[in-house]
Amino acid sequence: MKPINAIRMGGVDVLPLVEGGKGVSISTGVTAGHWAAAGGAGTFSAVNADFYDADGKLLPQTYQGRTRRERHEELVQYGIQGGIAQAQRAHDISGGQGRLHANILWEMGGAERVISGVLEGAKGLIHGITCGAGMPYRLSEIAAKFNVHYYPIVSSARAFNALWKRAYSKAANLLGGVVYEDPWLAGGHNGLSNGEDPTRPEDPYPRVLALRQTLRTFGLGDTPIIMAGGVWWLDDWENWIDNPELGPIAFQFGTRPLLTMESPISDAWKQRLMKLKEGDVFLNRFSPTGFYSSAVNNGFIQELRERSEHQVAFTPEPIGEHTAPYGVGPRKRLVYLTPSDLTRVTSWEVEGFVEALRTPDSTLIFVTPERAREIVTDQVNCMGCLSQCRFSNWSQQEPEFSNGKKADPRSFCIQKTLQAVSHAEDEATLEHNLMFSGHNAYRFASDPFYGNNFIPTVRQLIDRILTGR
């Protein structure tokens, strides 16, 4: 393998190894601090991050507000507290080595307020902010206010071009790097555009080359591009290293840090990672953000698939083939189905899927009474964790605080499930909550590095990455 040399990033020389940010409460100050201490760029998630009492005991995030707006305000304050706590832990562990980045999602609720509060409360502890899941135009403005570097996450040259022309050119000196996140292989939310086929992955090299060419037109030829998504061993990427065509390249590892001694996920989760097979992680579009996302195909995802499969179109009046009356809800208000769909509905009801819930697309989904109660309760308990949520119809925009559509029962409360899985200790909780993961997670099972259930420290992982297989 080619020798790995330090590159200039964020104003200092660091190893071109970046920890990918994973929220909620998965990339912590502990993992980030150890990654930075080893000479790379550690990243903690500032998305609903954990915080602690004076004795270091985890404090639960409980909501007392009676309205969604009140709970949203609580969530923002929790986010600021958690981000500051993680920044302090990362700083203490890093010992001044490497770089420390805070990761946020542009579409998370109160994103600007949270990261501004974290940077204000943790002055001097954070060197950069990374941000994706949307088009974060104001990222450079926030970075300039607090004099930190910023690292936008994009999945195409076109996206960066738009961001640069609209905003980033005004703070070019603080652009620490650009993260190219492969929309087919990365974990969590993915940046697939409407014109890209989720079933046909594209080679990242020409896409990253196009990004480099775009950067050069703006005088950013020496700005690092951070390759994220699908990175496992660096010798898989040998033709990228010291490649003058691509310019300075760093590599981001999101999935592999999950399986380290410092990783906060449970032993049950770590053992689950060891057993994944190729294809167990796949793209889906169930997220309340509306984005594609990559997750482990467990009982949680299978139930969401079931909801969408138990779905029929309806009309409020007899129109065309929709001639079969069907009563919805306790009052049995009539809608009209096609006769063939009514036959399908009857078969689902025999199986126990007797509750019909309306979607924004003039369809009905059929679920069990228990699932219907859970969906409605979760929608009522919304705390505004996203800027807009299709599951609950929340929007953080005044004055209505609504996205103007009906709540969509085909999705789920992402805050609830990510908080549950991040603190899960048992297999059952893992099976029935959302487990984000990169598509290469199946390689844990076949990689000799993890033989005999070996789980490395962060330092051991970085050392092995640098020396190769």
VEXDREN-2710 file (C-alpha; in Angstrom, 1 decimal):
% VEXDREN-2710
k/r/px/py/pz
1/MET/0.0/0.0/0.0
2/LYS/1.2/3.5/-0.7
3/PRO/2.4/5.5/2.3
4/ILE/-0.2/7.8/3.8
5/ASN/1.0/11.3/4.3
6/ALA/-0.5/14.2/6.3
7/ILE/-2.5/16.8/4.3
8/ARG/-3.3/20.4/5.1
9/MET/-6.9/20.6/6.4
10/GLY/-8.4/23.3/8.6
11/GLY/-5.2/25.2/8.8
12/VAL/-3.0/22.3/10.2
13/ASP/-1.4/19.1/9.0
14/VAL/-3.4/16.0/9.9
15/LEU/-3.7/12.5/8.8
16/PRO/-6.2/12.2/5.9
17/LEU/-8.4/10.1/8.0
18/VAL/-11.8/11.5/9.1
19/GLU/-14.3/10.0/11.5
20/GLY/-17.8/10.2/10.0
21/GLY/-20.4/11.8/12.2
22/LYS/-23.3/9.5/13.3
23/GLY/-26.3/10.8/15.3
24/VAL/-28.2/10.3/17.5
25/SER/-25.6/9.8/20.3
26/ILE/-23.5/7.4/18.3
27/SER/-20.5/9.5/17.4
28/THR/-19.6/10.9/20.8
29/GLY/-16.9/13.1/22.2
30/VAL/-15.2/9.9/23.4
31/THR/-14.8/8.4/19.9
32/ALA/-14.0/11.8/18.4
33/GLY/-11.4/12.6/21.0
34/HIS/-9.6/9.3/20.5
35/TRP/-9.7/9.7/16.7
36/ALA/-8.1/13.2/17.0
37/ALA/-5.6/12.0/19.5
38/ALA/-4.4/9.5/16.9
39/GLY/-3.7/12.4/14.5
40/GLY/-6.9/12.4/12.4
41/ALA/-10.1/14.5/12.4
42/GLY/-12.5/13.2/15.0
43/THR/-16.2/14.0/14.6
44/PHE/-18.9/14.0/17.2
45/SER/-22.6/14.3/16.4
46/ALA/-24.3/17.4/17.6
47/VAL/-27.7/15.9/16.7
48/ASN/-29.6/15.3/20.0
49/ALA/-26.3/14.5/21.7
50/ASP/-26.2/13.1/25.2
51/PHE/-25.4/15.2/28.2
52/TYR/-24.6/14.4/31.8
53/ASP/-25.0/15.5/35.4
54/ALA/-22.1/16.7/37.6
55/ASP/-21.1/13.1/38.4
56/GLY/-21.0/12.1/34.7
57/LYS/-24.3/10.2/34.8
58/LEU/-26.4/10.3/31.6
59/LEU/-29.4/12.5/31.8
60/PRO/-32.5/11.4/30.0
61/GLN/-34.1/13.7/27.4
62/THR/-37.7/13.9/28.6
63/TYR/-40.2/16.4/27.3
64/GLN/-42.7/18.3/29.5
65/GLY/-44.1/20.8/27.0
66/ARG/-47.8/20.5/26.2
67/THR/-47.5/21.6/22.5
68/ARG/-45.1/20.7/19.7
69/ARG/-43.7/24.2/19.8
70/GLU/-42.9/24.0/23.5
71/ARG/-41.3/20.5/23.1
72/HIS/-39.3/21.9/20.1
73/GLU/-37.8/24.6/22.3
74/GLU/-36.9/21.9/24.9
75/LEU/-35.2/19.9/22.1
76/VAL/-33.1/22.8/21.0
77/GLN/-31.9/23.4/24.5
78/TYR/-31.1/19.7/24.9
79/GLY/-29.2/19.8/21.7
80/ILE/-27.1/22.7/22.8
81/GLN/-26.3/21.1/26.2
82/GLY/-25.4/17.8/24.6
83/GLY/-23.2/19.4/21.9
84/ILE/-21.2/21.3/24.5
85/ALA/-20.8/18.2/26.7
86/GLN/-19.5/16.2/23.8
87/ALA/-17.2/18.9/22.6
88/GLN/-15.6/19.1/26.1
89/ARG/-15.2/15.4/26.3
90/ALA/-13.6/15.3/22.9
91/HIS/-11.2/18.1/23.7
92/ASP/-10.1/16.6/27.0
93/ILE/-9.3/13.2/25.4
94/SER/-7.6/14.6/22.2
95/GLY/-4.9/16.3/24.2
96/GLY/-4.7/19.0/21.5
97/GLN/-3.9/16.6/18.7
98/GLY/-5.6/16.3/15.3
99/ARG/-8.9/18.2/14.6
100/LEU/-12.3/18.1/16.3
101/HIS/-15.4/18.5/14.2
102/ALA/-19.1/18.8/15.1
103/ASN/-21.6/17.2/12.7
104/ILE/-25.1/18.5/12.2
105/LEU/-27.9/17.8/9.8
106/TRP/-29.3/20.8/8.0
107/GLU/-32.8/19.4/8.1
108/MET/-32.7/18.7/11.8
109/GLY/-35.0/20.9/14.0
110/GLY/-33.4/24.1/15.0
111/ALA/-30.1/23.3/13.2
112/GLU/-28.8/26.9/13.1
113/ARG/-29.8/27.6/16.7
114/VAL/-28.3/24.4/18.0
115/ILE/-24.9/24.6/16.3
116/SER/-24.6/28.3/17.1
117/GLY/-25.4/27.6/20.8
118/VAL/-22.8/24.8/20.8
119/LEU/-20.1/26.9/19.2
120/GLU/-20.8/29.7/21.6
121/GLY/-20.7/27.5/24.6
122/ALA/-17.7/25.5/23.5
123/LYS/-15.4/28.3/22.2
124/GLY/-12.0/27.1/21.3
125/LEU/-12.9/23.4/21.5
126/ILE/-14.3/22.8/18.0
127/HIS/-12.2/23.3/14.9
128/GLY/-14.8/22.6/12.2
129/ILE/-18.4/21.9/11.5
130/THR/-19.6/19.3/9.0
131/CYS/-23.2/19.4/7.6
132/GLY/-25.3/17.5/5.1
133/ALA/-28.9/16.3/4.7
134/GLY/-30.0/19.2/2.7
135/MET/-28.4/22.3/1.1
136/PRO/-26.8/24.2/4.0
137/TYR/-26.4/27.6/2.4
138/ARG/-25.9/29.4/5.8
139/LEU/-23.2/27.0/7.0
140/SER/-20.4/29.4/5.9
141/GLU/-22.1/32.3/7.6
142/ILE/-22.2/30.4/10.9
143/ALA/-18.6/29.3/10.5
144/ALA/-17.5/32.9/9.9
145/LYS/-19.3/34.1/12.9
146/PHE/-17.4/31.8/15.2
147/ASN/-14.2/31.6/13.1
148/VAL/-14.2/27.8/12.6
149/HIS/-13.8/25.9/9.3
150/TYR/-16.7/24.3/7.6
151/TYR/-17.1/21.1/5.6
152/PRO/-20.2/20.8/3.6
153/ILE/-21.4/17.3/2.6
154/VAL/-22.4/17.0/-1.0
155/SER/-23.1/14.2/-3.4
156/SER/-22.4/16.0/-6.7
157/ALA/-20.3/18.8/-8.2
158/ARG/-23.6/20.5/-9.1
159/ALA/-24.6/20.7/-5.5
160/PHE/-21.4/22.4/-4.4
161/ASN/-21.5/24.7/-7.4
162/ALA/-24.9/26.0/-6.2
163/LEU/-23.7/26.4/-2.6
164/TRP/-20.5/28.2/-3.6
165/LYS/-22.3/30.7/-5.9
166/ARG/-25.0/31.5/-3.4
167/ALA/-23.0/31.7/-0.2
168/TYR/-19.6/30.0/0.3
169/SER/-17.6/32.3/-2.0
170/LYS/-18.1/34.9/0.8
171/ALA/-16.2/32.8/3.3
172/ALA/-13.7/31.0/1.1
173/ASN/-10.9/31.2/3.6
174/LEU/-12.8/29.0/6.1
175/LEU/-13.7/26.2/3.7
176/GLY/-11.7/23.4/5.3
177/GLY/-12.7/20.7/2.8
178/VAL/-15.6/19.3/0.9
179/VAL/-17.1/15.9/1.9
180/TYR/-18.2/13.9/-1.1
181/GLU/-20.7/11.4/0.2
182/ASP/-21.4/8.5/-2.1
183/PRO/-25.3/8.4/-2.3
184/TRP/-25.4/4.7/-2.9
185/LEU/-23.0/3.4/-0.2
186/ALA/-23.0/5.8/2.7
187/GLY/-25.0/5.1/5.9
188/GLY/-27.8/7.3/7.2
189/HIS/-29.5/9.8/5.0
190/ASN/-28.3/9.8/1.4
191/GLY/-28.1/12.6/-1.2
192/LEU/-29.7/10.9/-4.2
193/SER/-31.2/13.3/-6.6
194/ASN/-34.5/12.7/-8.4
195/GLY/-32.6/12.0/-11.6
196/GLU/-30.4/9.3/-10.0
197/ASP/-31.5/5.6/-9.9
198/PRO/-31.2/4.1/-6.4
199/THR/-30.7/0.7/-7.9
200/ARG/-27.8/1.6/-10.2
201/PRO/-24.7/2.8/-8.2
202/GLU/-22.3/5.0/-10.1
203/ASP/-18.5/4.8/-9.9
204/PRO/-17.4/7.6/-7.5
205/TYR/-14.2/8.4/-9.3
206/PRO/-15.7/10.4/-12.2
207/ARG/-18.1/12.1/-9.8
208/VAL/-15.3/13.2/-7.5
209/LEU/-13.2/14.2/-10.5
210/ALA/-16.1/16.5/-11.6
211/LEU/-16.2/18.0/-8.1
212/ARG/-12.4/18.6/-8.2
213/GLN/-12.7/20.3/-11.6
214/THR/-15.5/22.5/-10.2
215/LEU/-13.4/23.4/-7.2
216/ARG/-10.5/24.4/-9.5
217/THR/-12.7/26.8/-11.4
218/PHE/-13.2/28.6/-8.1
219/GLY/-9.5/28.6/-7.1
220/LEU/-9.9/25.7/-4.7
221/GLY/-7.5/23.2/-6.2
222/ASP/-5.8/22.6/-2.9
223/THR/-9.0/22.3/-0.8
224/PRO/-9.2/18.7/0.3
225/ILE/-12.0/16.5/-0.9
226/ILE/-13.1/13.9/1.8
227/MET/-14.3/10.7/0.2
228/ALA/-17.1/9.3/2.3
229/GLY/-19.2/6.1/1.8
230/GLY/-17.9/2.7/0.9
231/VAL/-14.4/3.3/2.4
232/TRP/-13.0/0.3/4.2
233/TRP/-9.3/-0.4/3.4
234/LEU/-7.2/2.4/1.8
235/ASP/-5.5/0.0/-0.6
236/ASP/-9.0/-0.3/-2.2
237/TRP/-8.4/3.4/-3.1
238/GLU/-4.7/3.3/-4.1
239/ASN/-5.3/5.1/-7.4
240/TRP/-6.8/8.0/-5.5
241/ILE/-3.9/8.6/-3.2
242/ASP/-1.4/11.2/-4.4
243/ASN/-3.3/11.4/-7.6
244/PRO/-2.6/14.8/-9.2
245/GLU/-5.9/14.6/-11.2
246/LEU/-7.9/14.4/-8.0
247/GLY/-5.7/16.7/-5.9
248/PRO/-5.6/16.3/-2.1
249/ILE/-7.9/13.5/-0.9
250/ALA/-8.9/12.4/2.6
251/PHE/-11.0/9.4/3.6
252/GLN/-13.9/9.3/5.9
253/PHE/-14.8/6.3/8.0
254/GLY/-18.3/6.2/9.3
255/THR/-19.1/2.5/9.7
256/ARG/-15.9/1.1/11.0
257/PRO/-15.7/3.2/14.1
258/LEU/-18.9/1.6/15.2
259/LEU/-17.0/-1.5/16.0
260/THR/-14.3/-0.1/18.4
261/MET/-13.9/-0.4/22.2
262/GLU/-14.7/3.3/22.6
263/SER/-17.9/3.2/20.5
264/PRO/-20.9/3.8/22.7
265/ILE/-23.2/1.3/21.0
266/SER/-24.2/-1.8/22.9
267/ASP/-22.4/-5.1/22.8
268/ALA/-25.6/-6.6/21.2
269/TRP/-25.3/-4.1/18.4
270/LYS/-21.6/-4.8/17.9
271/GLN/-22.3/-8.5/17.7
272/ARG/-25.1/-7.8/15.2
273/LEU/-22.6/-6.0/13.0
274/MET/-20.3/-9.0/13.1
275/LYS/-23.1/-11.1/11.6
276/LEU/-24.4/-9.0/8.7
277/LYS/-24.4/-10.3/5.2
278/GLU/-24.0/-8.5/1.9
279/GLY/-27.4/-7.0/1.1
280/ASP/-28.5/-6.7/4.7
281/VAL/-28.1/-2.9/4.4
282/PHE/-30.2/-1.3/1.7
283/LEU/-31.6/2.0/0.5
284/ASN/-35.1/2.9/1.6
285/ARG/-37.4/5.9/1.5
286/PHE/-39.3/5.6/4.7
287/SER/-37.5/8.4/6.5
288/PRO/-39.7/11.3/7.6
289/THR/-37.2/13.7/6.0
290/GLY/-38.2/12.4/2.6
291/PHE/-34.6/11.5/1.8
292/TYR/-33.4/8.1/0.9
293/SER/-31.5/6.4/3.8
294/SER/-29.4/3.3/4.3
295/ALA/-30.4/1.0/7.2
296/VAL/-30.1/-2.6/8.4
297/ASN/-33.0/-4.7/7.1
298/ASN/-34.5/-5.7/10.5
299/GLY/-38.0/-6.1/11.9
300/PHE/-38.4/-2.3/12.0
301/ILE/-37.8/-1.8/8.3
302/GLN/-39.8/-4.9/7.5
303/GLU/-42.8/-3.5/9.3
304/LEU/-42.5/-0.2/7.4
305/ARG/-42.5/-2.2/4.2
306/GLU/-45.6/-4.1/5.3
307/ARG/-47.4/-0.8/5.9
308/SER/-46.8/0.4/2.3
309/GLU/-47.7/-3.0/0.9
310/HIS/-51.0/-3.0/2.8
311/GLN/-52.1/0.1/0.9
312/VAL/-54.9/1.0/-1.5
313/ALA/-56.0/4.2/-3.3
314/PHE/-59.4/5.6/-2.5
315/THR/-61.7/8.4/-3.7
316/PRO/-64.2/10.4/-1.5
317/GLU/-67.0/9.8/-4.1
318/PRO/-67.6/7.0/-6.7
319/ILE/-65.3/7.8/-9.6
320/GLY/-64.4/5.5/-12.4
321/GLU/-63.4/2.1/-11.1
322/HIS/-63.7/3.2/-7.5
323/THR/-67.2/2.0/-6.9
324/ALA/-66.9/-0.2/-3.8
325/PRO/-67.9/1.6/-0.6
326/TYR/-65.7/1.2/2.5
327/GLY/-66.2/2.7/5.9
328/VAL/-63.2/4.3/7.6
329/GLY/-62.7/5.0/11.2
330/PRO/-65.1/4.7/14.2
331/ARG/-67.8/6.6/12.4
332/LYS/-67.3/4.4/9.2
333/ARG/-67.1/7.4/6.9
334/LEU/-67.5/6.1/3.4
335/VAL/-64.7/6.2/0.8
336/TYR/-64.6/4.2/-2.4
337/LEU/-62.2/1.5/-3.5
338/THR/-61.9/-0.6/-6.6
339/PRO/-63.7/-4.0/-6.2
340/SER/-60.3/-5.8/-6.5
341/ASP/-58.8/-3.6/-3.8
342/LEU/-61.8/-4.2/-1.5
343/THR/-61.0/-8.0/-1.9
344/ARG/-57.4/-7.3/-0.8
345/VAL/-58.6/-5.2/2.2
346/THR/-60.9/-8.0/3.3
347/SER/-58.0/-10.5/3.3
348/TRP/-55.8/-8.1/5.3
349/GLU/-58.6/-7.7/7.9
350/VAL/-58.8/-11.5/8.3
351/GLU/-55.0/-11.3/9.2
352/GLY/-55.6/-8.6/11.8
353/PHE/-54.8/-5.5/9.8
354/VAL/-58.2/-3.9/10.6
355/GLU/-57.3/-0.2/11.2
356/ALA/-57.3/2.0/8.1
357/LEU/-55.1/5.2/8.2
358/ARG/-55.3/7.9/5.6
359/THR/-52.1/9.1/3.9
360/PRO/-51.5/12.5/2.1
361/ASP/-51.6/10.7/-1.2
362/SER/-55.3/9.7/-1.0
363/THR/-54.5/6.1/0.0
364/LEU/-55.3/4.0/3.0
365/ILE/-52.8/1.8/4.8
366/PHE/-54.0/-1.1/7.0
367/VAL/-52.3/-1.9/10.3
368/THR/-53.1/-3.7/13.5
369/PRO/-54.9/-1.8/16.2
370/GLU/-51.8/-1.8/18.4
371/ARG/-49.7/-0.3/15.6
372/ALA/-52.4/2.3/14.8
373/ARG/-52.4/3.5/18.4
374/GLU/-48.5/3.7/18.4
375/ILE/-48.5/5.7/15.2
376/VAL/-51.1/8.2/16.4
377/THR/-49.4/8.5/19.8
378/ASP/-46.0/9.2/18.2
379/GLN/-47.6/11.8/15.9
380/VAL/-49.2/13.6/18.9
381/ASN/-46.0/13.5/20.9
382/CYS/-43.9/15.2/18.1
383/MET/-41.1/17.4/19.5
384/GLY/-40.1/19.0/16.2
385/CYS/-36.8/17.2/15.7
386/LEU/-36.7/18.0/12.0
387/SER/-37.1/21.2/10.2
388/GLN/-40.0/19.5/8.4
389/CYS/-41.5/16.1/9.1
390/ARG/-43.8/14.2/6.8
391/PHE/-44.7/11.7/9.6
392/SER/-46.2/14.3/12.0
393/ASN/-46.7/17.2/9.5
394/TRP/-44.5/19.4/11.7
395/SER/-42.6/22.4/10.3
396/GLN/-40.5/24.8/12.2
397/GLN/-41.7/27.7/10.0
398/GLU/-44.0/30.2/11.7
399/PRO/-46.9/30.9/12.0
400/GLU/-48.6/27.5/11.3
401/PHE/-45.7/25.2/12.3
402/SER/-47.1/22.7/9.8
403/ASN/-45.9/21.5/6.4
404/GLY/-49.4/22.0/5.0
405/LYS/-50.1/18.2/4.4
406/LYS/-51.7/15.4/6.3
407/ALA/-49.5/13.5/8.6
408/ASP/-48.1/10.4/6.8
409/PRO/-48.5/7.1/8.8
410/ARG/-46.2/5.3/6.3
411/SER/-43.2/6.9/8.0
412/PHE/-42.1/7.0/11.7
413/CYS/-40.8/9.2/14.6
414/ILE/-37.1/9.3/13.9
415/GLN/-36.2/10.9/17.2
416/LYS/-37.9/8.2/19.2
417/THR/-36.4/5.3/17.4
418/LEU/-32.8/6.7/17.2
419/GLN/-32.8/7.5/20.9
420/ALA/-34.1/4.0/21.6
421/VAL/-31.5/2.2/19.5
422/SER/-28.6/4.4/20.5
423/HIS/-29.1/3.4/24.2
424/ALA/-30.3/-0.2/23.5
425/GLU/-28.8/-3.0/25.5
426/ASP/-30.8/-5.9/24.1
427/GLU/-31.4/-7.6/20.8
428/ALA/-35.1/-7.1/20.8
429/THR/-34.7/-3.3/20.9
430/LEU/-32.2/-3.4/18.1
431/GLU/-34.6/-5.6/16.0
432/HIS/-37.5/-3.2/16.4
433/ASN/-35.8/0.2/15.9
434/LEU/-33.9/2.0/13.1
435/MET/-30.3/0.9/12.7
436/PHE/-28.5/3.2/10.2
437/SER/-25.4/1.7/8.6
438/GLY/-23.1/2.0/5.6
439/HIS/-23.5/-0.7/2.9
440/ASN/-20.0/-2.1/3.6
441/ALA/-21.0/-3.2/7.1
442/TYR/-21.2/-6.8/5.9
443/ARG/-17.4/-6.8/5.6
444/PHE/-17.0/-7.0/9.4
445/ALA/-18.0/-10.7/9.1
446/SER/-15.4/-11.6/6.5
447/ASP/-12.5/-9.3/7.4
448/PRO/-9.7/-11.2/9.2
449/PHE/-8.9/-8.1/11.3
450/TYR/-12.1/-8.8/13.2
451/GLY/-11.4/-12.6/13.5
452/ASN/-12.3/-14.3/16.8
453/ASN/-14.7/-11.4/17.6
454/PHE/-11.8/-9.0/17.9
455/ILE/-12.9/-5.4/18.6
456/PRO/-10.1/-2.9/18.3
457/THR/-9.6/0.4/20.1
458/VAL/-9.8/3.5/17.9
459/ARG/-6.0/3.8/18.0
460/GLN/-5.6/0.1/16.8
461/LEU/-8.1/0.7/14.0
462/ILE/-6.3/3.8/12.7
463/ASP/-2.9/2.1/13.0
464/ARG/-4.2/-0.9/10.9
465/ILE/-5.8/1.5/8.4
466/LEU/-2.4/3.2/7.9
467/THR/-0.5/-0.1/7.5
468/GLY/-3.0/-1.8/5.3
469/ARG/-4.5/-5.3/5.4
END
